[in-house]
Amino acid sequence: MKLIKFILLFVAAGAIVGCAPKKPFNVNNPEILHQNEDALTQVIIYDVFTPPVASRIYGYTSLAAYEAMRFEDPKYLSLTAQIKGFKAMPQPEKGKTYNYTLAATRALFEVGRHVVFSKDTLKKYEDNLYAKFKDNLDDDTYNRSMAFGEAISKVIIKRADFDNYPQTRGKPKYLGHNGHAEWRPTPPDYLDGVEYCWGTMEPYAIESSKQFPLPHPPLYSEDKNSVYYKQAMEVYQTNKSLTPEQKTIALFWDDNPFVVQHDGHIMYANKKITPGGHWMGITAIACRQAKAGSVKTAQAYALTTMALFDSFICSWEAKYQYSFIRPVSVINETIDHYWLPLLQTPPFPEYPAGHACISMASATVLSKLFGDNVAFMDTTEKRYIGLTRHFDSFQKAAEETAVSRFYGGIHFRNSEHMGSVQGKQVGEFILSKLKLTK
């Protein structure tokens, strides 16, 4: 009898749960924009795009979303109308009803499927999301919003097709040189240089990749008292006696999208978020913490991606202009033949530190949007490597990013400093050029 009663109670409880109303879907929730960006990030990780290429993907998709989303609040101005190479954007029909969150979603993913490999993955996410919109909007508003987002995406895609990315895909490999102080492929995998044509990309806001030139890195010298030798010795000695905190900082900001692990004759790869993806995560944290609405959120993503894209272009121009040697190459040749850094050295020239550059550019933009002294907990890496860190400001986070490359043994101090200098110049120029609201 007791068993029968238990079964009846269990069935009744299941019926109650089964009949519980579904949580309503808010078609204007800014969280949708965050989820869209995260879905894009997961595809970028899966497809193993290099950091510069990832910044391009984030850039075009986020601009597309913003150019659709901004019509929800008339005070927000077009960004593409103020930067290079974009045709005039479509305008919504007067007197007609739109859902601009849906339009922004449509615009982002139409562009996204044009610039990633795993198109089916995005399509699956999209279809599920569109079904929710369709259930909560009248047919006319749904169809009109979808068409508006698609129209915006076509203008964005047209620009992307002629930014010199497709035109440089057949480039030969860059293997550097074996001369003094010159970059060459580094251990353990000795990969060729990544994206050596990136300085020829068409930027968004800056005038050219050479707009913010950097001084020459330290000249080669065999003198043990020279700057050249001392900077290598500093990396070597510091890396051999890192504190637990310094190791944590290096690992937290590693953001190498494809680290090859070696175990005897076995090789396997770990896929992770890119440096740009990390700052997109920080952008999401800033928006949520500020309880930013949908238009402000879309604007934050768009401006951050502009800073990422343009700073990568400047940084990569300098990297391949100087083609400067990595610490591991100097140290193996002159100090310790068997030494390897804490972090795996990325496959491109050393000077300046690109992560420092793009981080300071992003921090400069976010400080303008949300404030100079906004404390936050950076949880971006929790899902990937299980680490979180607290920062008193975006600037402090960018400063730690820069020094992390030194702790990781993959950059000299001068390079992380000059990367930060260049990144701040890029970020400040973008903000000085653009008018954000009426």
N, C-alpha and C positions, 0 to 999 in steps of 0.2 A: 504493500500500500504506500509506504514511504517513497519507494522507487517511482511509483506512478505519479505521485504528487510532485516529485523533483522534476520529472520529465515534463509535466504540464507547466510548471513554473518556468522551465528553461525555454519551452516553446513560446510561452506568453511573452517572456522577455525579448526573445528574438523578433517576435511580431511587432513589439513596441519600437525596437530599434529600427526595424525595416520600414516602419511607417513614419519615422521621424522625418520632418521636412528637410530638404536639401538646403545647405547654406546658400543664401542668395549671391549671385554673381554681380559685383559692382562694376559696371561697364566703364566707369570713370576713375577707377582706382589706380593711383600712380604705381602701385605694386606690380601691376601688369607690365609696366615699362622695365622695372627691375628684373622681373622674371624673363622678359624677352632678351635683355642683355646677358643674363646668365645662360640662357639656352644657346646664345651665340658663342659665349666663352667656352662652353663645353665642346662645341664643334671645333673651335679653334684649337683647343687642346688635343682633341682626337685626331685632327688632320695634321698636327705637328707643323703649324706655320711658324716661320722664323719671327722674332720680335718685330722687325721693321714691317714685314708683311701683315702681321697681326694688327699693327697700328693702322694700316690702310683699311683693313676690314672694319675695324671699330669706327674709323673716321667716316667712311661713306654711309654706313648703316645708321650711325647715330645722327648724322646730319639729315638723312632722309626722315628719320623719326621726328626730329625737331621741326623740320619745315612743315610737316603735317600737323604736329601737336600745337604749334604756336598760335594757330587760329582760334584756339579756345579762349585766349586772352589777347585782345587787340593791342595791348601795350608792348608785346614782345615783337621784336623786329627780325626780319629774315637775316640769317648769317650768310647764306650762299650769295645773296645779292651784294655782299660787301667783300667777297673774296674772289679768287681767280677761277675763271674757266667755266662757271655755271651759267646756264641760260636762265631766263626768268621762270620762276616757279608757277605752276597752275594755281588758280584762286578758287575758293569755294563759291558756288552759286549763291547769290544774295536771296534771302528769304527761304532758303532750303535748310533742312535739318541734317546735321552730321554728328557722328560720334568720332571725335578727333583722336581718341585713344585707339580706336579700331583703325583709323586711317594711318596713324603713326606705326602701328603694328604691321599693317600691310606694307607700308613703305619700307620699313626696316628689313623685313624678310624677303621682299622682292629683290632688294639690293643684295641682301645676304646670300641668297641662293646664286647670285651672279658672281660672287667673289670667294666662295668656299668650295670645298670638294664634296663634303657629305651633305648633299642637297636633300636627300630623302629623310635624313634625320631632322632637319629643320622643317620639312614639309609635314612630317608626322606631328611635331609640336604645334605648328600653325593650325592644322586642320582641327585638332582638339580644341584650341583656343577659339577659333572662328565659330565653332559649333556653339560655344557658350555665348558669344556675342549674338549669334543668330537667334538663340532662344530668348534673348532679353531686349532685342530691338525690333522695331517694325521693319518689314521687308525693304521699304524705300530707303530708310535711313541706313540700313545695313549695306545695301547694294551701292548706294551713293558714296558711303564712307570708304568702302573697299575700292571703288573706282578712283576716288580721289587719292588714296594712298598709292595706288598703282601708277597714276599719272605723275606723281612726284618722283617715284622711284625711277621712271624712265629718264627724267632729266638728270638725276644723280648718276645713273649708269652711263649715260652718254659722256659725262665728264670722266668717269673712271676708265672708260675705254681708250682715252687719249692722254693719260697722265704719265706715260712712259713706263708703266709697269708691264703691260702686255708686250710692248715694243722691246723690252730687254730680257725676255724669258729665254731667248736662245743664246745668251752670252756664254763665252767659254769660262772654264774654271779659273779662279784666282788662287795661285799657289805661293804668292809672295816671292821673296828672294832670300838668299843665304848670306847677304852682305851684313856688315856690322850694323847693329841696331835696327835691322829690318825684320818685319814680321815674316814668319814662316809657319806652316801648320804645326800644331802643338800636340803633345801627348795627352791622353793615351791613344787617340784615334786618328790624329793627323788629318783632320778634315780640311777641305779647301775653304777659302774665305767666303763668308756669307754676304750676299747682296752688295757686291762692290760697286754696282751702278746706282745705288740708292740715292746718292747725291745728285743724280740727274732727274729725280722724280719732280713732278710739278707740285710745288707746295700749295698750301691753302692761303695763309695770310702773309708769311714772310716774303720778301722780295726774291730771294734766291738762297741756295744752300750755302753760299759764301758770304752771306750778309753779316755773320758774326764770327769773323776769323779768330783763330787762336794762335798764340805764339808757338814757335817750334818746340817740341819736347827736348829734354836734355840731350846734348850731342854725345855720340859715342866717345868713350875714353877708357883706356886700360889703367889709368891712374886710380888707385884705390881711394884717393882723397877727392875724386871727381864726383859731381852730382850724379852722373850716370851710374857709377858703381855703387855709391852710397844708397841710392834709392832701391837698388836691387837687394843690397844687404839688409836694408830696413824691412823689406817684405819678407825676406828669408828668416831673419831673427824673430820678427813679430809672429810669423806663422808657426814657428816651432814652439812658441810659448804662449799660445792663446789662452785666455781665461775662458771659463764656461760661458760667461756673458758674451764675449766676443764671438765665440763659435755660434751661439744662438743667433746673434745679429747677422752673421754671414749666411747661415742656413735660412733664416727667415726671409731674406731678400734675394736669395739665389735666383729664383724665377727662371731657371734654365729650362726651356720647354722640352728638351730631349737630352737627358743625361744617360750616357751609356755606362752601365755597370759591368765590371770585369770580375769574374770569379774563376781563376785558372783559365781554361780554354773556353769557358762559357761566357757569352755576352748577352746582356738583356738591357732594355731601355725603360726608363721611367719618364712618363709624360707628365708635365706640370704646366701651371699657368705661366704666361709670358710676363715680362715686366709691365707692359701696357695693361695686361689683364689685371695685374695687381692694383694698378691705379684706377682701373674701372671699378674694382671692388671697393676701393676707398671712396670713390665718388658715390657709390650706392650707400655706403655707411653714412657719409655726410648728408645725403638727401634724406634718408630715413630719420637720422638724428634731428635734423632741422624741420621734420614733418613737411617737407617740400611738396607742393602740388605737382600735378602732372607736367605742366609747362615748364616750371622751374627745374624739375627733374630732367626732362628732355634737353633743356638748355645746358644743364651741368654736364651731361654726358657728351653733348656735341662740342662744347668748348674744351673739355678735357681731351677729347680725341683729336681735336685740332692741334692742341699743344703737343700731344704725343707724336702725331704724324710729322709736324714741322720740325720738332726737335730731333726726331730720328734722322730726318733728312740732313740737318746741319751736322749732327754728330757723325753720321756715316761719311759725309763729305770730308770731314777732317780726318777720320780714321784712315781712309784710303789715300788721302793726300799725303799723309806722313808715313803710313804703313809701318807704324812703330812696333817694336818687338815686345812680346809678352814677358812678364817676370819669369815664368817657368823656363823660357829659352835662355835668358841671361843667366839665371841661377844654375841651370844644368851645365852651361858652357864654362862658367867662371868660378862657381862657388861649390856646388854639390851636384854631382852628375845624377844622383838618384832621387833628388827631391821632387815631390809633387805637391801642389797647393791643396788646401782644404777643399776648395770647390773645383770642379772640372772647368778648365779654361774654355770659354766660348770660342768658336772658330771664326774670328775676325780680328783685325789689328787692335792694339791696346789703347791708343791715345786719340781722343779723350774717353773717359768712362761713359758709355752710352746710357747705362742705367741711372747714373747720377744726373745726366743731362735731361732725360725725359721725366725723371722724378721731380726735379726742381721746376721744370716747365709746368708740370701738372699741379704741383703744390702752389705755384704762383697764381694759377687760374682759380683753384679751389679756395684759396685765401681771399681772393677778390669776391667770390660768390657767397661764401659762408662766414668769413671773418678770419682775422690774423691769428687769434689765440683760441681756436676751437679744439678742445681736447676730445679725443676719441679712442676707442678700443679697436684696433685693426684686427678683425677676425677673418680677413680674406683668406689667409693660409690655413685656417683651422681644418677645413675639409680635405686639404691636400697633404699637409705635413703635420697637422695637429698642434700648430703654434699660434699664439695670439700675442700682440704687444700693444702697450698703451703709449700714446703720444700726446703731448701738450698742444701740438699744432701740426698743420700740414707741412710747414717749413721744417719742424724738428724731424718729422718722418722722412723728408727728402734728405736731410743732412745725415741721418742714420743710414739711409740707402747708400749714399756715397761712400761712407767709411766702411760699409759692409763689404765692398769690393776689395778694399785693402786687406781687411781681416781674412777674406776668402783666399787671398794670395793671387788674385787674377789681375789686379791693377796696382800701379804705383800711386802714392799719395798725390803727386802733382796731377795725375790724370783724373782722379776723382774730384779734385778741387776745380780743375778747369772745365770738367763736364758740368759741374754745378753752376759755374759762372755762365757758361753758354746757355744752359737750360733756363736760367732766370732771365737772360736777355730775350730769349724766344718768347717766354710767357708774358713778359712785360710788353713786348712789341705787339703781340696779338691783342692784348687788352687795350692798348693805346689806339689800335687801328679800328676796332669794332665798337659800334654803338649797339648796346644790348636791348634797351627799351626806349620807348618814346618819352 
